[in-house]
Amino acid sequence: MKKNLFLILLVFCSVSLLNAQALYEYVYDEAGNRIARKIIHLSSKMDEGVEYVDVVEDQLNGLNVQVFPNPTKGLLELKISGTNEAENYSVSVFDAFGKLIIKKAFAGNGRFQIDLSNYPNGYYIVTIFWGSQKVSYKIIKN
């Protein structure tokens, strides 16, 4: 009986740990309404020689944003759609210490590149501002 209870507890703990490989981050508007959910995939170990490509995609008040690849080796792609061609927005990249390292302005729909190849490996925050709204993504550069 104790053996069976121990095995059931062991299986439960293993399944719980496997499911803990993702975090959820929620985005709220100024009125406090949840407008998006981001899934942040966690990995305890990245294998040498294996390239992980992950597309982060959000749909926020009609703005569709894709950021890829994440992790990146230097060249980061932003694909933005759902805006009218006259709508302006800016993209800012911050290093792990919060220092602004890149700021670019764009207008309308399109595919844009951010070059991080001249910056050291580590974590970066890419923030897209449009109107009075913003959305941020954590990017890893290998």
C-alpha positions in Angstrom: 0.0 0.0 0.0 2.8 2.4 0.9 4.6 1.5 -2.2 1.6 2.2 -4.4 1.0 5.6 -2.7 4.7 6.5 -3.1 4.5 5.6 -6.9 1.3 7.7 -7.4 3.0 10.6 -5.6 6.1 10.2 -7.7 4.1 10.2 -10.9 2.1 13.3 -9.8 5.3 15.2 -9.0 6.9 14.3 -12.3 3.9 15.4 -14.3 3.7 18.7 -12.3 7.4 19.4 -13.1 6.9 18.7 -16.8 4.0 21.1 -17.0 6.0 23.8 -15.2 8.1 24.4 -18.4 6.0 27.4 -19.4 5.0 30.7 -17.8 2.0 32.8 -18.7 2.2 36.6 -18.8 -1.0 38.6 -19.2 -1.3 42.0 -20.9 -3.9 44.5 -19.6 -5.3 47.7 -21.1 -5.6 51.0 -19.2 -9.0 50.0 -17.9 -7.7 46.8 -16.4 -9.1 44.4 -19.0 -7.0 41.5 -20.0 -6.3 41.8 -23.8 -3.6 39.2 -24.4 -1.9 36.1 -22.9 1.7 35.4 -23.7 3.2 32.0 -23.2 6.9 32.0 -22.3 8.5 28.7 -22.8 11.2 27.7 -20.4 14.1 25.3 -20.9 16.4 24.1 -18.2 19.1 23.2 -20.7 19.8 24.1 -24.3 21.7 21.4 -26.2 24.9 22.4 -28.0 24.4 22.5 -31.8 20.6 22.5 -31.7 19.0 25.6 -33.0 15.7 26.5 -31.2 13.4 28.6 -33.3 10.3 30.0 -31.6 7.9 32.5 -33.0 6.2 34.7 -30.5 2.9 35.9 -31.8 0.4 38.3 -30.2 -2.9 39.8 -31.4 -3.6 43.0 -29.5 -6.5 45.3 -30.4 -6.2 44.4 -34.1 -2.4 44.6 -34.2 -0.8 41.3 -35.1 2.8 40.9 -34.0 5.3 38.1 -34.7 8.8 38.2 -33.3 11.2 35.5 -34.4 13.6 33.7 -34.1 13.9 33.5 -30.3 16.6 32.7 -29.4 18.4 34.6 -32.1 22.0 34.6 -33.3 21.7 38.3 -34.2 19.1 39.1 -36.8 15.6 39.5 -35.3 12.5 39.6 -37.5 9.3 41.6 -36.6 6.2 41.0 -38.7 3.4 43.5 -38.0 0.0 43.4 -39.6 -3.5 44.6 -38.8 -2.6 48.3 -38.8 -3.6 50.9 -41.3 -0.8 52.1 -43.5 -0.7 55.5 -41.8 -0.3 54.2 -38.3 3.1 54.9 -36.7 4.8 52.8 -34.1 8.3 52.5 -32.6 10.4 49.6 -31.6 12.9 49.9 -28.7 15.4 47.3 -27.6 16.8 47.4 -24.1 19.7 45.3 -22.7 19.5 43.3 -19.5 20.4 46.4 -17.5 17.5 48.5 -19.0 19.7 50.6 -21.2 18.2 51.6 -24.5 20.4 50.2 -27.3 18.2 50.5 -30.4 15.2 52.6 -31.3 13.5 52.6 -34.7 10.3 54.1 -36.0 8.0 52.3 -38.5 4.7 52.9 -40.2 2.0 50.5 -41.5 2.2 46.7 -42.0 5.3 44.9 -42.9 8.3 42.8 -42.0 11.2 44.5 -40.3 14.6 43.5 -39.0 16.4 44.4 -35.8 20.2 43.6 -35.9 21.6 42.5 -32.6 24.7 40.9 -34.0 27.0 43.7 -32.7 25.7 43.2 -29.2 26.9 40.6 -26.6 24.9 37.4 -26.0 22.3 37.7 -23.3 18.7 38.8 -22.7 17.1 41.8 -24.4 13.6 43.3 -24.1 12.0 44.4 -27.4 9.1 46.9 -26.8 6.7 48.0 -29.5 4.9 51.3 -28.8 1.8 52.4 -30.8 -0.6 55.1 -29.7 -0.9 54.9 -25.9 -0.2 51.2 -25.9 2.9 49.0 -25.7 3.9 45.3 -25.7 7.2 43.8 -24.7 9.0 40.6 -25.5 12.0 39.0 -23.8 14.6 37.9 -26.5 17.6 35.7 -26.0 20.7 36.3 -28.2 23.1 33.3 -28.4 
